Amino acid sequence: MKKSSRIYIWLPLMLAAAIVAGLWAGFLLAGGDKATPGQAKLQKIYEIVGDEYVEAIEVDSLIEMTIPEMLRNLDPHSVYIARSDLDRVNRDLESSFYGVGIQFQLMADTICVVEIVAGGPAERVGMQAGDRIVAVDGRPMTGRSITNEDVLSTLRGEKGSKVELTVRRTGAARPLKFEIERGEIPSRSVNAQYMLDGDIGYVRLGKFAQNTYAEFLQALNSLRAKGARSYVLDLRGNTGGMLDQAILIANEFLEPYRAIVQTKGRREVENTNWLADGTGIFADAPLTVLIDEFSASSSEIVAGAVQDNDRGLIIGRRSFGKGLVQRQISLPDSSQLRLTVQRYYTPAGRCIQKDYTRGNNDSYDSEIFDRYANGEIFSADSVKFDADKVFSTVGGRKVYGGGGIMPDVFVPSDTTGYSSYYIAVSNAGLLQKFAYEYADLNRAQLSQARDVEELLRLLPGRDVLLSSFIHYAVSNGIPARWYYINISAGLIVNQLKALIAGDILGMNAYYEIINDTDPVVREAVRQIRSGAAAQVVPQQPEEDTRHE
């Protein structure tokens, strides 16, 4: 009965607040002073709720709660950002921040330092990978309640401000204390860059942030200096970011006046068509772009530009299908709207955005899981093309719309080695924990390795490493089930080696090992070696297609 009473009290209140939120946003978005009859009605409801409701209500706080729900009825990507959340939401698009210069993971409720940023404040005071942070400014930082956000908010701060970290270090009899002056820490977009095979350079982009293009160009030039003549651009898992960075990256691979992307909205005068300006210095290099179901937005812009211009091969699986353009609008209290104002279209005219039903974001959010359920992730035969949305590349090849970028070469999700045992140890985080502890205990010896090849020679053989991990898993509550262990042995050992190498040598080493058995990367190399990834020479564009 009490629960029912609460529902009767709060339901009309929340409905009223939602109506008021609609009124408030309606005035804001309309940009005018004159209210429509509907807005006047809502304003009256606002006054009635404020004056007559049975309890004194802070209506503004309820509006704050209901605005996100109102925007959900527009499209899946229009969002409200409260003033208190603004810094956190914008952080991923920044290319630098002020902090201490470490990368960490939360393991066994402890902050474990997995990498020290070269030249950063933490390195200058002598902190090391493997250190465990147990206190910050004397305040304990261990326990189940601590989150990644807690750690980030504590370690980051104003430039020049100081923070004292208390750490435990293997081999040290007592905790060590380091006073660190916070400084500028670059937030990198390039996760890895290395020579993949012979003259093939590999670059993995994790996001499109403010400095992504500069990092990317530096990576390409570095690989070219090492002898790279062909390139693999890995955009798998890259959920996008800044449009201008995607345009600049696509521009590097395209001939002058080639279309990159179009944006279209309600007002035709605001529609824009971006073309390559001819300054790209990698326009002749064979190219493959790797995508998957989590490649979205700016990743899809780059992939679409490469594909529609017959510039290279897209390899992997259909991308996410996020083609809505948001404009960030500041509100009077410093909160913000990210409001959808346009859609992205590829050079061939395909709308990148997949279908959605207004007000039904649950089905939109579950669409990726539907792909797994209907087999699209695992079989090319299960991929459904929309026969009504056929487009042509500049060379006359058929490409399909309907949401996302369809790859030229489909590679199914690799589940080789998956078993119930692997899933159990993976879900428990034991692969990462074991690798971290192993690297920590053997850091002095392993740190002598100059590259992946030397490091692998210092690691124990396959059977010894696997046996050590199995005993570790048993001690952490996962029993040894040998039938399933034998199925997953190769996968487990390879991941352990990659994780250990990443801890000792950095992320390049991690990807160098992981990619060695990755079927998508292997297919990219095969396509480059076969000559299929070389540029298709398109017809010259007409003069009047140039962008003014």
C-alpha positions as CSV (number, residue, x, y, z in Angstrom):
1,M,0.0,0.0,0.0
2,K,2.9,2.4,0.8
3,K,4.5,1.6,-2.5
4,S,1.2,2.3,-4.3
5,S,0.8,5.6,-2.5
6,R,4.2,6.7,-3.5
7,I,3.4,5.9,-7.1
8,Y,0.2,8.0,-7.0
9,I,2.1,10.9,-5.5
10,W,5.1,10.9,-7.8
11,L,3.5,10.0,-11.1
12,P,1.5,13.2,-11.6
13,L,4.3,15.2,-10.2
14,M,6.8,13.7,-12.7
15,L,4.3,14.1,-15.6
16,A,3.9,17.7,-14.6
17,A,7.6,18.2,-14.5
18,A,8.0,16.6,-17.9
19,I,5.4,19.0,-19.3
20,V,7.2,22.0,-17.7
21,A,10.5,20.7,-19.2
22,G,8.8,20.6,-22.6
23,L,7.7,24.2,-22.1
24,W,11.1,25.4,-21.1
25,A,12.9,23.7,-24.0
26,G,10.2,24.9,-26.4
27,F,10.8,28.5,-25.5
28,L,14.6,27.9,-25.8
29,L,14.5,26.1,-29.1
30,A,11.9,28.4,-30.7
31,G,14.1,31.4,-29.9
32,G,11.1,33.7,-29.9
33,D,9.3,35.7,-27.2
34,K,5.7,34.9,-28.3
35,A,4.3,31.8,-26.8
36,T,2.1,29.4,-28.9
37,P,-1.3,28.4,-27.4
38,G,0.3,25.1,-26.3
39,Q,3.2,26.8,-24.7
40,A,0.8,29.2,-22.8
41,K,-1.1,26.1,-21.6
42,L,2.1,24.5,-20.3
43,Q,3.2,27.7,-18.6
44,K,-0.2,27.7,-16.8
45,I,0.5,24.2,-15.7
46,Y,3.9,25.2,-14.4
47,E,2.3,27.9,-12.3
48,I,-0.4,25.6,-11.0
49,V,2.1,22.9,-10.0
50,G,4.3,25.5,-8.3
51,D,1.4,27.1,-6.4
52,E,-1.1,24.4,-5.7
53,Y,0.7,21.0,-5.4
54,V,0.2,19.4,-2.0
55,E,3.9,19.8,-1.0
56,A,6.4,22.6,-1.7
57,I,8.2,21.4,-4.8
58,E,11.6,22.5,-6.2
59,V,10.2,22.3,-9.8
60,D,13.6,23.3,-11.4
61,S,15.2,20.2,-9.9
62,L,12.5,18.0,-11.4
63,I,12.9,19.7,-14.8
64,E,16.6,18.9,-14.6
65,M,15.7,15.2,-14.2
66,T,13.1,15.1,-17.0
67,I,14.9,17.1,-19.7
68,P,17.0,14.0,-20.8
69,E,13.8,12.0,-21.1
70,M,12.3,14.7,-23.3
71,L,15.3,14.7,-25.6
72,R,15.1,10.9,-25.9
73,N,11.9,11.4,-27.8
74,L,13.8,13.3,-30.6
75,D,16.5,10.8,-31.6
76,P,19.1,8.5,-29.9
77,H,21.9,11.1,-29.9
78,S,20.4,14.4,-28.8
79,V,21.3,14.7,-25.2
80,Y,21.3,17.1,-22.3
81,I,24.5,17.7,-20.4
82,A,24.1,19.1,-16.8
83,R,26.6,21.7,-15.8
84,S,28.0,19.3,-13.2
85,D,28.7,16.7,-15.9
86,L,30.1,19.0,-18.5
87,D,33.8,18.6,-17.8
88,R,33.6,14.9,-17.6
89,V,31.6,14.6,-20.9
90,N,34.0,16.9,-22.8
91,R,37.1,15.2,-21.4
92,D,37.3,12.5,-24.0
93,L,37.5,15.0,-26.8
94,E,40.4,16.9,-25.3
95,S,43.9,16.3,-26.5
96,S,45.5,17.1,-23.1
97,F,44.7,17.6,-19.5
98,Y,46.6,18.3,-16.3
99,G,47.5,15.4,-14.1
100,V,50.3,13.2,-12.8
101,G,51.0,11.1,-16.0
102,I,50.1,7.5,-15.3
103,Q,47.9,4.9,-16.8
104,F,46.2,2.7,-14.3
105,Q,43.8,-0.2,-13.8
106,L,41.7,-1.1,-10.8
107,M,42.6,-4.6,-9.8
108,A,41.5,-6.3,-6.6
109,D,40.2,-2.9,-5.4
110,T,43.6,-1.3,-5.8
111,I,44.9,1.4,-8.2
112,C,47.6,-0.4,-10.1
113,V,50.0,1.7,-12.3
114,V,50.3,-0.1,-15.6
115,E,52.3,2.6,-17.5
116,I,54.2,5.8,-16.7
117,V,53.8,8.5,-19.4
118,A,57.2,9.3,-20.8
119,G,58.4,12.7,-19.6
120,G,55.4,13.2,-17.4
121,P,55.4,14.4,-13.7
122,A,55.2,10.8,-12.3
123,E,58.3,9.7,-14.2
124,R,60.2,12.7,-13.0
125,V,59.7,11.8,-9.3
126,G,60.6,8.2,-9.8
127,M,57.3,6.3,-9.9
128,Q,57.3,3.0,-11.8
129,A,54.9,0.8,-13.6
130,G,53.8,-1.8,-11.1
131,D,53.4,0.7,-8.2
132,R,50.1,0.4,-6.3
133,I,48.6,3.6,-5.2
134,V,47.1,3.2,-1.7
135,A,46.6,6.8,-0.7
136,V,46.2,10.3,-2.2
137,D,47.1,13.2,0.0
138,G,46.8,10.9,3.0
139,R,43.3,9.7,2.1
140,P,43.1,5.9,1.6
141,M,42.3,4.8,-2.0
142,T,41.5,1.2,-1.7
143,G,38.3,-0.8,-1.4
144,R,35.3,-1.9,-3.5
145,S,33.6,1.4,-3.5
146,I,36.4,3.2,-5.5
147,T,35.7,3.8,-9.2
148,N,37.7,4.9,-12.3
149,E,36.0,8.3,-12.0
150,D,37.1,8.6,-8.4
151,V,40.7,8.0,-9.4
152,L,40.6,10.4,-12.3
153,S,39.0,13.2,-10.4
154,T,41.5,12.8,-7.6
155,L,44.7,12.6,-9.8
156,R,43.7,15.4,-12.2
157,G,43.7,19.0,-11.1
158,E,45.0,22.5,-11.9
159,K,48.3,22.9,-13.6
160,G,51.1,23.4,-11.0
161,S,49.0,22.0,-8.1
162,K,50.6,19.3,-6.0
163,V,49.4,15.9,-4.9
164,E,51.1,13.3,-2.6
165,L,50.8,9.7,-3.7
166,T,51.5,6.9,-1.3
167,V,52.4,3.7,-3.1
168,R,53.4,0.1,-2.3
169,R,56.1,-1.3,-4.5
170,T,57.3,-4.9,-4.8
171,G,60.6,-5.2,-2.9
172,A,60.1,-2.1,-0.8
173,A,59.8,-2.8,2.9
174,R,57.4,0.1,3.5
175,P,55.1,2.4,1.5
176,L,56.8,5.1,-0.6
177,K,55.6,8.7,-0.8
178,F,55.9,10.9,-3.9
179,E,55.0,14.6,-4.1
180,I,54.0,15.3,-7.7
181,E,53.4,18.7,-9.3
182,R,50.6,18.2,-11.9
183,G,51.5,19.1,-15.5
184,E,50.0,18.8,-19.0
185,I,49.5,15.2,-20.0
186,P,48.7,14.4,-23.7
187,S,45.7,12.2,-24.2
188,R,46.6,10.2,-27.2
189,S,44.4,9.1,-30.0
190,V,46.9,6.7,-31.7
191,N,46.8,3.5,-29.7
192,A,49.5,1.8,-31.7
193,Q,51.8,2.2,-34.7
194,Y,54.3,-0.2,-35.9
195,M,55.6,-2.0,-39.0
196,L,53.2,-4.9,-39.5
197,D,54.8,-7.0,-42.3
198,G,57.6,-6.0,-44.6
199,D,56.7,-2.6,-46.0
200,I,53.2,-2.4,-44.4
201,G,52.6,0.1,-41.7
202,Y,49.8,-0.3,-39.1
203,V,48.0,2.5,-37.2
204,R,45.2,2.0,-34.7
205,L,43.1,5.0,-33.9
206,G,41.1,4.9,-30.6
207,K,39.1,8.2,-31.0
208,F,38.8,11.4,-33.0
209,A,39.9,14.2,-30.6
210,Q,41.3,17.7,-30.9
211,N,44.9,16.5,-31.8
212,T,44.1,13.2,-33.6
213,Y,45.1,14.4,-37.1
214,A,48.5,15.7,-35.8
215,E,49.2,12.4,-34.1
216,F,48.0,10.4,-37.0
217,L,50.2,12.3,-39.5
218,Q,53.2,11.9,-37.2
219,A,52.5,8.2,-37.1
220,L,52.3,7.8,-40.8
221,N,55.4,9.8,-41.4
222,S,57.3,7.8,-38.8
223,L,56.2,4.5,-40.5
224,R,57.1,5.9,-43.9
225,A,60.6,6.7,-42.6
226,K,60.9,3.0,-41.5
227,G,60.0,1.9,-45.0
228,A,56.2,1.7,-45.1
229,R,54.7,1.8,-48.5
230,S,51.2,0.5,-47.7
231,Y,49.0,1.1,-44.7
232,V,46.5,-0.6,-42.5
233,L,44.2,1.9,-40.6
234,D,42.5,0.1,-37.8
235,L,39.2,1.9,-36.7
236,R,37.6,-1.1,-34.9
237,G,36.0,0.0,-31.7
238,N,36.5,3.7,-32.5
239,T,33.2,5.4,-31.7
240,G,34.1,8.6,-33.4
241,G,34.5,12.2,-32.2
242,M,35.3,15.4,-34.0
243,L,34.2,15.8,-37.6
244,D,37.1,18.1,-38.7
245,Q,39.7,15.4,-37.6
246,A,37.9,12.8,-39.7
247,I,38.0,15.1,-42.7
248,L,41.7,15.9,-42.3
249,I,42.5,12.2,-42.1
250,A,40.5,11.2,-45.1
251,N,42.1,14.1,-47.0
252,E,45.5,12.5,-46.6
253,F,44.5,9.6,-48.8
254,L,42.4,11.3,-51.5
255,E,43.2,13.1,-54.7
256,P,42.1,16.7,-55.1
257,Y,38.4,17.5,-55.3
258,R,37.4,14.0,-54.2
259,A,34.3,14.2,-52.0
260,I,34.8,13.3,-48.3
261,V,31.4,13.8,-46.6
262,Q,28.2,15.8,-46.9
263,T,26.0,17.1,-44.1
264,K,22.4,17.9,-44.7
265,G,19.8,19.4,-42.4
266,R,16.5,21.2,-42.4
267,R,18.0,24.4,-43.9
268,E,19.5,23.7,-47.3
269,V,21.7,26.8,-47.0
270,E,23.5,25.1,-44.1
271,N,24.2,21.9,-46.1
272,T,27.9,21.4,-46.7
273,N,30.0,19.2,-49.0
274,W,33.7,18.7,-48.0
275,L,36.2,17.9,-50.7
276,A,39.8,16.9,-50.6
277,D,42.1,19.8,-51.1
278,G,45.0,17.9,-52.8
279,T,47.5,18.4,-49.9
280,G,47.4,14.7,-48.8
281,I,50.8,13.0,-49.2
282,F,49.6,9.4,-49.0
283,A,47.1,9.5,-51.9
284,D,49.0,6.8,-53.8
285,A,49.7,4.3,-51.0
286,P,47.7,1.0,-51.0
287,L,45.3,1.3,-48.1
288,T,43.0,-1.0,-46.0
289,V,40.6,0.3,-43.4
290,L,39.4,-2.1,-40.6
291,I,36.0,-1.6,-39.1
292,D,33.5,-3.5,-36.9
293,E,30.1,-3.0,-35.4
294,F,31.5,-0.6,-32.9
295,S,33.1,1.8,-35.4
296,A,30.9,4.8,-35.5
297,S,30.5,8.5,-36.6
298,S,33.9,9.9,-37.6
299,S,35.2,6.4,-38.2
300,E,32.4,5.8,-40.7
301,I,33.1,9.1,-42.4
302,V,36.7,8.0,-43.1
303,A,35.6,4.5,-44.2
304,G,32.8,5.9,-46.4
305,A,35.2,8.4,-48.1
306,V,37.8,5.7,-48.8
307,Q,35.2,3.2,-50.1
308,D,33.1,5.5,-52.3
309,N,36.2,6.9,-53.9
310,D,37.5,3.4,-54.6
311,R,40.6,4.5,-52.7
312,G,41.2,1.3,-50.8
313,L,39.5,-1.7,-49.2
314,I,37.2,-1.7,-46.2
315,I,37.7,-4.9,-44.2
316,G,35.7,-6.4,-41.3
317,R,32.1,-6.1,-40.4
318,R,29.3,-3.5,-40.9
319,S,29.9,-0.4,-38.9
320,F,27.6,0.9,-36.2
321,G,25.5,3.4,-38.3
322,K,25.8,6.7,-36.4
323,G,25.3,9.5,-38.9
324,L,23.6,12.3,-36.9
325,V,25.4,15.6,-36.4
326,Q,25.1,17.2,-33.0
327,R,25.5,20.9,-32.4
328,Q,26.6,21.8,-28.8
329,I,24.4,24.7,-27.5
330,S,25.2,26.5,-24.3
331,L,22.3,27.2,-22.0
332,P,22.0,30.1,-19.5
333,D,23.1,28.1,-16.5
334,S,26.2,26.7,-18.4
335,S,24.6,23.4,-19.0
336,Q,24.4,22.3,-22.6
337,L,22.3,20.6,-25.3
338,R,23.9,18.4,-27.9
339,L,21.1,18.7,-30.4
340,T,20.9,16.8,-33.7
341,V,20.9,19.3,-36.5
342,Q,22.1,17.4,-39.6
343,R,22.8,14.0,-41.0
344,Y,26.0,12.6,-42.6
345,Y,26.1,11.3,-46.1
346,T,29.0,9.5,-47.9
347,P,30.3,10.8,-51.2
348,A,28.0,8.4,-53.1
349,G,25.0,9.8,-51.2
350,R,24.5,7.1,-48.6
351,C,23.1,8.2,-45.3
352,I,25.3,6.7,-42.6
353,Q,22.6,6.7,-39.9
354,K,20.8,3.5,-39.3
355,D,17.0,3.5,-38.8
356,Y,15.5,4.4,-35.5
357,T,12.0,5.1,-34.1
358,R,11.5,8.3,-32.2
359,G,11.0,7.6,-28.5
360,N,12.1,4.0,-28.8
361,N,15.8,4.1,-28.0
362,D,15.7,0.7,-26.4
363,S,15.4,-1.1,-29.7
364,Y,18.1,1.3,-31.2
365,D,20.5,0.4,-28.4
366,S,19.9,-3.3,-28.7
367,E,20.4,-3.3,-32.5
368,I,24.0,-4.5,-32.2
369,F,22.9,-7.4,-30.0
370,D,20.3,-8.2,-32.7
371,R,23.2,-8.6,-35.2
372,Y,24.8,-11.2,-33.0
373,A,21.4,-13.0,-32.6
374,N,20.7,-13.1,-36.3
375,G,24.2,-14.3,-37.2
376,E,25.4,-11.2,-39.1
377,I,28.5,-11.0,-37.0
378,F,29.6,-14.6,-37.8
379,S,28.4,-15.2,-41.4
380,A,28.5,-13.1,-44.5
381,D,25.4,-15.0,-45.7
382,S,23.4,-13.4,-42.8
383,V,24.2,-9.8,-43.8
384,K,21.1,-8.3,-45.2
385,F,21.5,-5.6,-48.0
386,D,18.7,-3.2,-48.7
387,A,18.0,-3.6,-52.4
388,D,16.3,-0.2,-52.5
389,K,19.4,1.6,-51.3
390,V,22.0,0.8,-53.9
391,F,24.6,3.4,-54.7
392,S,27.7,3.5,-56.9
393,T,31.3,4.4,-56.2
394,V,33.3,6.6,-58.5
395,G,34.5,3.5,-60.3
396,G,31.0,2.0,-60.7
397,R,31.1,-0.6,-57.9
398,K,27.8,-1.2,-56.0
399,V,27.7,-0.1,-52.4
400,Y,24.7,-0.3,-50.0
401,G,23.0,2.2,-47.7
402,G,20.6,1.4,-44.9
403,G,22.9,2.3,-42.0
404,G,26.6,1.9,-41.4
405,I,29.3,1.1,-43.9
406,M,29.3,-2.4,-45.4
407,P,32.8,-3.7,-45.8
408,D,34.2,-4.7,-49.1
409,V,35.7,-7.8,-47.5
410,F,33.7,-9.4,-44.7
411,V,35.6,-11.1,-41.9
412,P,33.5,-12.8,-39.2
413,S,34.0,-12.3,-35.5
414,D,36.7,-14.7,-34.4
415,T,35.6,-17.0,-31.6
416,T,38.4,-19.5,-32.0
417,G,39.4,-20.7,-28.6
418,Y,36.3,-19.5,-26.8
419,S,35.0,-21.8,-24.2
420,S,33.1,-21.6,-20.9
421,Y,36.5,-21.6,-19.1
422,Y,37.9,-18.7,-21.1
423,I,34.7,-16.7,-20.6
424,A,34.9,-17.4,-16.8
425,V,38.5,-16.2,-16.4
426,S,38.0,-13.3,-18.8
427,N,34.9,-12.1,-17.0
428,A,36.7,-12.3,-13.7
429,G,39.5,-10.1,-15.0
430,L,42.1,-12.8,-14.2
431,L,44.0,-12.6,-17.5
432,Q,44.8,-8.9,-16.8
433,K,45.5,-9.5,-13.1
434,F,47.8,-12.4,-13.7
435,A,49.7,-10.5,-16.5
436,Y,50.1,-7.5,-14.3
437,E,51.4,-9.4,-11.3
438,Y,53.7,-11.5,-13.4
439,A,55.2,-8.4,-15.1
440,D,55.5,-6.8,-11.7
441,L,57.4,-9.7,-10.1
442,N,59.7,-10.1,-13.1
443,R,60.0,-6.4,-14.1
444,A,63.8,-6.1,-13.6
445,Q,64.5,-9.0,-16.0
446,L,61.8,-8.3,-18.5
447,S,62.6,-4.6,-18.7
448,Q,65.9,-5.5,-20.4
449,A,64.0,-6.4,-23.5
450,R,64.3,-3.8,-26.3
451,D,61.5,-5.2,-28.4
452,V,58.8,-7.8,-28.6
453,E,61.1,-10.4,-30.0
454,E,63.5,-10.1,-27.1
455,L,60.7,-10.0,-24.6
456,L,59.1,-13.2,-25.9
457,R,62.4,-15.0,-25.5
458,L,62.4,-14.0,-21.8
459,L,59.0,-15.4,-21.1
460,P,58.5,-19.0,-20.1
461,G,57.3,-21.6,-22.7
462,R,53.6,-22.0,-23.6
463,D,53.0,-25.0,-21.2
464,V,54.7,-23.3,-18.2
465,L,52.9,-20.0,-18.7
466,L,49.6,-21.8,-19.1
467,S,50.1,-24.0,-16.1
468,S,51.0,-21.0,-13.9
469,F,47.9,-19.2,-15.0
470,I,45.7,-22.2,-14.3
471,H,47.0,-22.4,-10.7
472,Y,46.4,-18.7,-10.4
473,A,42.8,-19.1,-11.6
474,V,42.2,-21.9,-9.1
475,S,43.5,-19.8,-6.3
476,N,41.0,-17.1,-7.4
477,G,38.0,-19.5,-7.4
478,I,38.0,-20.8,-11.1
479,P,38.5,-24.6,-11.1
480,A,40.6,-26.2,-13.7
481,R,38.4,-27.8,-16.4
482,W,40.9,-29.4,-18.8
483,Y,38.6,-30.2,-21.7
484,Y,37.8,-26.5,-22.0
485,I,41.3,-25.3,-21.1
486,N,42.7,-27.3,-24.0
487,I,40.2,-25.6,-26.3
488,S,41.3,-22.1,-25.1
489,A,45.0,-22.8,-24.4
490,G,46.3,-20.9,-27.5
491,L,44.0,-17.9,-27.0
492,I,44.8,-17.6,-23.3
493,V,48.6,-17.9,-23.7
494,N,48.6,-15.3,-26.6
495,Q,46.6,-12.9,-24.6
496,L,48.8,-13.3,-21.5
497,K,51.9,-12.6,-23.6
498,A,50.3,-9.6,-25.2
499,L,49.2,-8.2,-21.8
500,I,52.7,-8.7,-20.3
501,A,54.4,-7.1,-23.3
502,G,52.0,-4.2,-23.1
503,D,52.9,-3.7,-19.4
504,I,56.6,-3.8,-20.1
505,L,57.0,-2.2,-23.5
506,G,53.8,-0.3,-24.1
507,M,50.7,-0.6,-26.2
508,N,52.6,-1.1,-29.5
509,A,53.9,-4.3,-28.1
510,Y,50.4,-5.4,-27.0
511,Y,48.9,-5.0,-30.5
512,E,52.0,-6.4,-32.2
513,I,51.3,-9.7,-30.4
514,I,47.5,-9.7,-30.6
515,N,47.4,-8.7,-34.2
516,D,49.7,-11.6,-35.2
517,T,46.8,-14.0,-34.9
518,D,44.0,-11.5,-35.7
519,P,42.1,-12.7,-38.8
520,V,41.0,-9.2,-39.8
521,V,44.6,-7.9,-39.8
522,R,45.8,-11.0,-41.6
523,E,43.2,-10.4,-44.3
524,A,44.3,-6.8,-44.6
525,V,47.8,-8.0,-45.2
526,R,46.7,-10.6,-47.8
527,Q,44.6,-8.0,-49.7
528,I,47.6,-5.6,-49.8
529,R,50.0,-8.3,-51.0
530,S,47.5,-9.4,-53.7
531,G,47.3,-5.8,-55.0
532,A,43.6,-5.5,-54.4
533,A,44.0,-2.6,-52.0
534,A,45.8,-0.4,-54.5
535,Q,43.9,2.7,-55.6
536,V,41.3,2.3,-58.3
537,V,41.9,5.1,-60.8
538,P,38.6,7.0,-61.1
539,Q,37.4,9.3,-63.8
540,Q,38.4,12.9,-63.4
541,P,35.7,15.0,-61.7
542,E,34.0,17.7,-63.5
543,E,35.3,21.2,-62.9
544,D,31.9,22.5,-61.5
545,T,32.0,19.9,-58.7
546,R,34.7,21.8,-56.9
547,H,33.8,23.1,-53.4
548,E,33.9,26.9,-53.1
